[in-house]
């Protein structure tokens, strides 16, 4: 499990609108260089926030990403 990488990506999704747009358009492509496990990658692609949280993703980040979080 790469908890650090999960949170780095969540932070980037929160702060980087260009990356966030790319992720929305092509999640697999946006994540192509990320060092994630298959399980983490699938949770991102499906935007399974509860699973990302179980995998170590910060709940604060998960609910605060514009257009993806819990708003």
C-alpha positions, 0 to 999 in steps of 0.5 A: 500500500502506498498511503503517501502516494494516495494522499499526494494525489488527493492533494494534487486533485484538490489544488491543481485544477488542470490535473483535476480536469485531466483526471475527470476526463481520463482518470487512468491516463492522469494516474499513469505515472503514479506509484499505486497498487492496482487496488488504489488505482481502481479506487481512484478510477471509480472515485470510491471515496470510502475505499480510498479512505480505507486505503489511507486517503485523508478524509479531509482531502477526499471531501474537499476536492472541488467537483469530486469531494462531498460538496 
